[in-house]
Amino acid sequence: RDVCLSAGEAKNIPPYPGPNKMRDCYCTVNLDQEEVFRTKTIEKSLCPFYGEDFYCEIPRSFRHLSFYIFDRDVFRRDSSIGKVAVKKEDLQKYHGKDHWFPLQPVCADSEVQGKVHLELRLSEVITDSGVVCHKLHNINAFLTPYRSEAKKTKVKRKTNNPQFDEVFFFEVTKPLSYTKRQFDVEEDDVDKLAVNTVLRVDLWNASNLKFGDEFLGEVRVPLKVLGQSGVHDAWYGSLHPRDNGNKSVKADELGSLRLNIVYTEDHVFPTEHYNPLRDLLLQSAHVEPVSASAAHILGEVCREKQEAAVPLVRLFLHYGKIVPFLSVIAHAEINRTQDPNTIFRGNSLTSKCIDETMKLAGMHYLRVTLKPIIDEICTDHKPCEIDPVKLKESENLDTNRENLRQYVDRIFNVITSSGVSCPTVMCDIFFSLRESAASRFQVDPDVRYTAVSSFIFLRFFAPAILSPNLFHLRPHHPDPCTSRTLTLISKTIQTLGSLAKSKSANFKESYMAAFYDYFNEQKYADAVKNVSVSCLSHISEISASVCVLIFMIKRAQGRNRFGLKNFKKRWFRLTNHEFTYHKTKEGALCSIPIENILAVERLEEESFKMKNMFQVIQPERALYIQANNCVEARDWIDILTKVSQCNCKRLSTYHPSAYLNGHWLCCKLSADTAPGCTPCTGGLPANIQLDVDGDRETERIYSLYSTYMSKLVKMQEACGSKSVYDGPEQEEYSTFVIDDPQETYKTLRLVISAVQTLEQQHMQYKRDKFRKTKYGSQ
């Protein structure tokens, strides 16, 4: 289950009861009562505009997707104004459309969730008073019949899933019209008994405080559910508020909220069901032309390119084929581009796929580079406003400019010196972009840099600076003052990375153009070019030049395992296949395959009383190396970690000290094969593909094909039209990119066949499920 929503705006919020009528409002998104997202706070407004998008995978079952509007007062206390609660089964009604929802009041008695299991049994007995009794068995709650009698279970403490297993008996008096002498239970008898009889089950959270217990929800069960059998056993999947829990309000009394909700629910089959469609998709990089491939066709028929990009990227990442796929679609797009200044500026399938890849593969890269400075900016709250119109009376324009300049300088330097930390998959993509752009626009010397910097600066770092909460750099949206600072930094970083000929023309605001004069130097353009090269450090390309003289220590074979005599001066060389060291520049003394590097970490100085040491850990032993300085040591750790980050046997722990005199100096364990005692720190998680379910992504793609089946058919018609008539294409077909009608038609026929087969399997599954589902099951 996934939800993608846009929290647009609220209107007609009731004014604050005081001289200042305006409110500072934010909106939260909740699964029932659990908050999963929070918008920024809009200050001094009764019609706040948010304009924020939120996407998440829903990890559990839920009843309502709820939206709460909160007001933050001067004391930073939050009070709820109203809410919108959409039932799960109603989400499809509002799918993909803007809709205004009236805000409803929020009160404790209406905030309910959870479910309860009840087992009811009706047995007729003759009593002295001539009444009929029910027997209620296995009641898991606090029980109250709809009239006066009440019974209560024991309190189950410290649990969200209490199991009571208690039996209660209630007497239900026969109606006056009931005159039978016989006490055999018949269907009409039960109906008469149950006409006005309802069982109410209330759940409470027992409290030791004087304010009393907390109401959690209730279920009302009419006894007519007992039917002729006199037995009812069922789960009630939704608790309800109390009678006074939902106070009716007039339309727009609390205001309203505009939302656009897209909710999808995937039912994933075993992997063999998806083989035909998955094979078609994964072959996309090898189809000529690529516009005739299944993946490219998906981008053509989807209403938004982002819809297609998300599952495609995750699928290709999972199967390790993202780089060849992105390379061929980027090459095709560059060949269709006429002006080098417009490369990847549109929202094409290529740009959306690369954006999504960077967001998945580059999350750790962002945390390493930006998070420390972003945290500092959000904590220190230094004034950075440089617009004279928005300047506060207590602020100084020159001081603010200097604060902003320092932040921009620090972030720019962090970005331009981080090339060696760029994830390998991003490096490979950037290398392909540069080669395609340079080949297409040979007369433009800067295009090899701008093709890369447009993604690094404009589409990766700048958005993360602008909205750090969307990239998991901050838990919530920054406050308005900090958000303004980040906006100014982001705009400046974007311009620095654009390598435009006239930078001042990029700014509509004169104060931004004046501020940019601080950075209008050649060294900044050179730094952008350098990071564009280092970020695409294609290892095979630079391998021949990586040769650094350093000291190292290794274990002697059959002799004293450690000692000063084992410190040797050696040349080191790194390629994309192996890490070697040499006595001279030629002839390797030892070669370590990249796949044998399990971790690369610093070595504590106490091990050999030597600074700037690190270790390359292999299956059998570790190679201890001393660099010439701390910067060189850091660079080697970064580059070795980067080239080995996808090794499937990478370690999660290591020994920060050496193994000397029969034990590890760090943890004192005597076995030289003892597992590490400290978590590894370097590099990315072992493999980002581990979090991706290939079958689920294929199911999502099938759902998109199924949704846009009419467009697939129309595309088939367009292929036929272009194949038969070699004249102007019909206007209704002009929205599709079709370079080769015959190849595209073949792919479309295979895609439609695979989709129709999966549709039949889904229909059969739903029929079987409907037939087997028992009412009242959990």
CORBELGI-V511037 format. One record per residue. N is the residue number from 1. BURIAL is # if it has 9 or more other C-alpha atoms within 8 Angstrom, else .. Layout:
# CORBELGI-V511037
N/BURIAL  N/BURIAL
This chain:
# CORBELGI-V511037
1/#  2/#  3/#  4/#  5/#  6/#  7/#  8/#  9/#  10/#  11/#  12/#  13/#  14/.  15/.  16/.  17/.  18/.  19/.  20/.  21/.  22/#  23/#  24/#  25/#  26/#  27/#  28/#  29/#  30/#  31/#  32/#  33/.  34/.  35/#  36/.  37/#  38/#  39/#  40/#  41/#  42/#  43/#  44/.  45/#  46/#  47/#  48/#  49/.  50/#  51/.  52/.  53/.  54/#  55/.  56/.  57/.  58/.  59/.  60/.  61/.  62/.  63/#  64/#  65/#  66/#  67/#  68/#  69/#  70/#  71/#  72/#  73/#  74/.  75/.  76/.  77/.  78/.  79/.  80/#  81/#  82/#  83/#  84/#  85/.  86/#  87/#  88/#  89/.  90/.  91/#  92/.  93/.  94/#  95/#  96/.  97/.  98/#  99/.  100/.  101/#  102/#  103/#  104/#  105/#  106/#  107/.  108/.  109/#  110/#  111/#  112/#  113/#  114/.  115/#  116/#  117/#  118/#  119/#  120/#  121/#  122/#  123/.  124/#  125/.  126/.  127/.  128/.  129/.  130/.  131/#  132/#  133/#  134/#  135/#  136/#  137/#  138/#  139/#  140/#  141/#  142/#  143/#  144/#  145/#  146/.  147/.  148/.  149/.  150/.  151/.  152/.  153/#  154/.  155/.  156/.  157/.  158/.  159/.  160/.  161/.  162/.  163/.  164/#  165/.  166/#  167/.  168/#  169/.  170/#  171/.  172/#  173/.  174/.  175/.  176/.  177/.  178/.  179/.  180/.  181/.  182/.  183/.  184/.  185/.  186/.  187/.  188/.  189/.  190/#  191/#  192/#  193/#  194/#  195/.  196/.  197/#  198/#  199/#  200/#  201/#  202/#  203/#  204/#  205/.  206/.  207/.  208/.  209/.  210/.  211/.  212/.  213/#  214/.  215/#  216/#  217/#  218/#  219/#  220/.  221/.  222/#  223/#  224/#  225/.  226/#  227/#  228/.  229/.  230/#  231/#  232/#  233/#  234/#  235/#  236/#  237/.  238/#  239/#  240/#  241/#  242/#  243/.  244/.  245/#  246/#  247/.  248/.  249/.  250/.  251/.  252/#  253/#  254/#  255/#  256/#  257/#  258/#  259/#  260/#  261/#  262/#  263/#  264/.  265/.  266/.  267/.  268/.  269/.  270/.  271/.  272/.  273/.  274/#  275/.  276/.  277/#  278/#  279/.  280/#  281/#  282/#  283/#  284/#  285/#  286/.  287/#  288/.  289/.  290/#  291/#  292/#  293/#  294/#  295/#  296/#  297/#  298/#  299/#  300/#  301/#  302/#  303/.  304/.  305/#  306/#  307/#  308/#  309/#  310/#  311/#  312/#  313/#  314/#  315/#  316/#  317/#  318/#  319/#  320/.  321/#  322/#  323/#  324/.  325/#  326/#  327/#  328/#  329/#  330/#  331/#  332/#  333/#  334/#  335/.  336/.  337/#  338/.  339/.  340/#  341/.  342/.  343/#  344/#  345/.  346/.  347/.  348/.  349/#  350/#  351/#  352/#  353/#  354/#  355/#  356/#  357/#  358/#  359/#  360/.  361/#  362/#  363/#  364/.  365/#  366/#  367/#  368/.  369/#  370/#  371/#  372/#  373/.  374/#  375/#  376/.  377/#  378/#  379/.  380/.  381/.  382/.  383/#  384/#  385/#  386/#  387/.  388/.  389/.  390/.  391/#  392/.  393/.  394/.  395/#  396/.  397/#  398/.  399/#  400/#  401/#  402/.  403/#  404/#  405/#  406/.  407/#  408/#  409/.  410/.  411/#  412/#  413/.  414/#  415/#  416/#  417/.  418/#  419/#  420/#  421/#  422/#  423/#  424/.  425/.  426/#  427/#  428/#  429/#  430/#  431/#  432/#  433/#  434/#  435/#  436/#  437/#  438/#  439/.  440/.  441/#  442/.  443/.  444/.  445/.  446/.  447/#  448/#  449/#  450/#  451/#  452/#  453/#  454/#  455/#  456/#  457/#  458/#  459/#  460/#  461/#  462/#  463/#  464/#  465/#  466/#  467/#  468/#  469/#  470/.  471/#  472/.  473/#  474/#  475/.  476/#  477/#  478/#  479/.  480/#  481/.  482/#  483/#  484/#  485/#  486/#  487/#  488/.  489/#  490/#  491/#  492/#  493/#  494/#  495/#  496/#  497/#  498/#  499/#  500/.  501/.  502/.  503/#  504/.  505/.  506/.  507/#  508/.  509/.  510/.  511/#  512/#  513/#  514/.  515/.  516/#  517/.  518/.  519/.  520/.  521/.  522/.  523/.  524/#  525/#  526/.  527/#  528/#  529/#  530/#  531/#  532/#  533/#  534/#  535/#  536/#  537/#  538/#  539/#  540/.  541/.  542/#  543/#  544/.  545/.  546/#  547/#  548/.  549/.  550/#  551/#  552/#  553/#  554/#  555/.  556/#  557/.  558/.  559/.  560/.  561/.  562/#  563/.  564/.  565/.  566/#  567/#  568/.  569/#  570/#  571/#  572/#  573/#  574/#  575/#  576/#  577/.  578/#  579/#  580/#  581/#  582/#  583/#  584/.  585/.  586/.  587/.  588/#  589/.  590/.  591/#  592/#  593/#  594/#  595/.  596/#  597/#  598/#  599/#  600/#  601/#  602/#  603/#  604/.  605/#  606/.  607/#  608/.  609/.  610/#  611/.  612/#  613/#  614/#  615/#  616/#  617/#  618/#  619/.  620/.  621/.  622/#  623/#  624/#  625/#  626/#  627/#  628/#  629/.  630/.  631/.  632/#  633/#  634/.  635/#  636/.  637/#  638/#  639/#  640/#  641/#  642/#  643/#  644/#  645/#  646/.  647/#  648/.  649/.  650/#  651/.  652/.  653/#  654/#  655/#  656/#  657/#  658/#  659/#  660/.  661/.  662/.  663/#  664/#  665/#  666/#  667/.  668/.  669/.  670/.  671/.  672/#  673/.  674/.  675/.  676/.  677/#  678/.  679/.  680/#  681/.  682/#  683/#  684/#  685/.  686/#  687/#  688/#  689/#  690/.  691/.  692/#  693/#  694/#  695/#  696/#  697/#  698/#  699/#  700/#  701/#  702/#  703/.  704/#  705/#  706/#  707/.  708/#  709/#  710/.  711/.  712/#  713/.  714/#  715/#  716/#  717/.  718/#  719/#  720/#  721/#  722/#  723/#  724/.  725/.  726/.  727/.  728/.  729/.  730/.  731/.  732/.  733/#  734/.  735/.  736/.  737/.  738/#  739/.  740/#  741/#  742/.  743/.  744/#  745/#  746/.  747/#  748/#  749/.  750/.  751/#  752/#  753/.  754/#  755/#  756/.  757/.  758/#  759/#  760/.  761/.  762/.  763/.  764/.  765/.  766/.  767/.  768/.  769/.  770/.  771/.  772/.  773/.  774/.  775/.  776/.  777/.  778/.
